[in-house]
Amino acid sequence: MLLADREVERVLTYAKAAFRRFDDWEYNNTANEEYPGFALWGMYILDQEETTPRRFFVTFDIYDRAWRGHLTIGQPNYFWSSADFGDAYLLDTRDCTSLEEAVAELKREMADLFRAMSEPL
């Protein structure tokens, strides 16, 4: 599904506000071999001083009127993501009725994951 220019600006503004520490936001609004339609993603670099820093991406896309959110490492989420090339899926949301719902769901899943990883021994 493709979005009108006005809607692209709205969802980009919303995603940037929801993930303020992510930057280098980009989007795709064409159907091609990598995306079935609209997708947007932002990047967070864990340690910018490292020679090969770890890059985390949040990606939101809409397919058949359902929004989904994704947390990946290495590359934004797209058709050809592959751990063989240094990128991997970490979290995906269920189908959501709006971008706002997909953002909230992905944030909940991220919080659960990081809470589980940071529990004391």
C-alpha positions as CSV (number, residue, x, y, z in Angstrom):
1,M,0.0,0.0,0.0
2,L,1.3,3.5,-0.9
3,L,0.6,6.6,1.2
4,A,-0.3,10.2,0.0
5,D,2.4,12.8,0.5
6,R,0.6,14.4,3.4
7,E,0.2,11.0,5.2
8,V,4.0,10.3,4.6
9,E,4.9,13.5,6.5
10,R,2.5,12.7,9.3
11,V,3.8,9.1,9.9
12,L,7.4,10.3,9.6
13,T,6.8,13.0,12.2
14,Y,5.1,10.5,14.5
15,A,7.8,7.9,14.2
16,K,10.6,10.4,14.8
17,A,8.8,11.7,18.0
18,A,8.2,8.1,19.2
19,F,11.9,7.1,18.8
20,R,13.8,10.4,19.5
21,R,17.2,8.7,19.8
22,F,16.9,7.1,16.4
23,D,18.1,9.2,13.4
24,D,18.9,9.0,9.7
25,W,15.2,8.4,9.0
26,E,14.3,7.2,5.5
27,Y,11.3,5.9,3.8
28,N,10.1,4.0,0.7
29,N,6.8,4.8,-0.9
30,T,6.9,2.6,-4.0
31,A,6.3,-1.0,-4.6
32,N,9.5,-2.7,-5.7
33,E,11.5,-5.9,-5.1
34,E,12.5,-4.8,-1.6
35,Y,9.1,-3.4,-0.3
36,P,5.5,-4.1,-1.2
37,G,4.7,-0.4,-0.6
38,F,5.3,2.2,2.1
39,A,8.0,1.6,4.8
40,L,9.9,3.9,7.0
41,W,12.9,3.3,9.2
42,G,15.3,5.0,11.6
43,M,18.7,4.0,13.0
44,Y,20.3,3.9,16.4
45,I,24.0,3.4,16.7
46,L,24.9,1.8,20.0
47,D,28.5,3.1,20.3
48,Q,29.6,5.5,17.6
49,E,33.2,5.3,18.7
50,E,33.5,1.7,17.7
51,T,35.2,0.8,14.4
52,T,32.3,-1.3,13.4
53,P,29.4,0.0,15.5
54,R,26.2,-2.0,15.9
55,R,23.3,-0.4,14.1
56,F,19.8,-1.0,15.3
57,F,16.7,-0.2,13.2
58,V,13.1,0.3,13.8
59,T,11.1,-0.2,10.6
60,F,7.3,0.3,10.2
61,D,5.5,-0.8,7.1
62,I,2.0,-1.2,5.8
63,Y,0.9,-4.1,3.8
64,D,-2.7,-4.8,2.9
65,R,-3.9,-2.1,5.3
66,A,-2.1,-3.6,8.3
67,W,0.8,-1.9,10.0
68,R,3.7,-3.8,11.4
69,G,6.7,-2.8,13.4
70,H,10.2,-4.4,13.4
71,L,13.4,-4.2,15.4
72,T,16.4,-5.4,13.5
73,I,20.2,-5.1,13.7
74,G,22.5,-4.5,10.8
75,Q,19.9,-3.3,8.2
76,P,16.3,-2.1,8.2
77,N,13.6,-4.7,7.7
78,Y,13.0,-5.5,4.1
79,F,12.2,-8.6,1.9
80,W,15.9,-9.7,1.6
81,S,17.0,-9.3,5.2
82,S,19.4,-12.2,6.1
83,A,21.6,-13.1,9.0
84,D,24.1,-14.3,6.4
85,F,24.8,-10.7,5.6
86,G,25.1,-9.5,9.2
87,D,21.5,-8.4,9.8
88,A,18.9,-10.1,11.8
89,Y,15.3,-9.7,13.0
90,L,15.0,-9.2,16.7
91,L,11.3,-8.4,17.2
92,D,8.2,-8.1,15.0
93,T,4.7,-7.0,16.0
94,R,1.5,-8.6,15.0
95,D,-0.7,-6.9,12.4
96,C,-1.9,-3.5,13.7
97,T,-4.7,-1.2,12.5
98,S,-2.6,1.9,12.7
99,L,0.9,3.2,12.9
100,E,0.3,4.4,16.4
101,E,-0.8,0.9,17.5
102,A,2.3,-0.7,15.8
103,V,4.6,1.8,17.6
104,A,3.0,1.1,21.0
105,E,3.2,-2.6,20.4
106,L,6.9,-2.5,19.3
107,K,7.8,-0.4,22.3
108,R,6.1,-2.9,24.6
109,E,8.0,-5.8,23.1
110,M,11.3,-3.9,23.2
111,A,10.7,-3.0,26.9
112,D,9.9,-6.7,27.7
113,L,13.0,-7.9,25.9
114,F,15.4,-5.4,27.5
115,R,13.8,-5.9,30.9
116,A,14.4,-9.6,30.6
117,M,18.0,-9.1,29.5
118,S,18.8,-6.7,32.4
119,E,17.3,-8.7,35.3
120,P,19.9,-9.3,38.1
121,L,21.3,-12.7,38.5
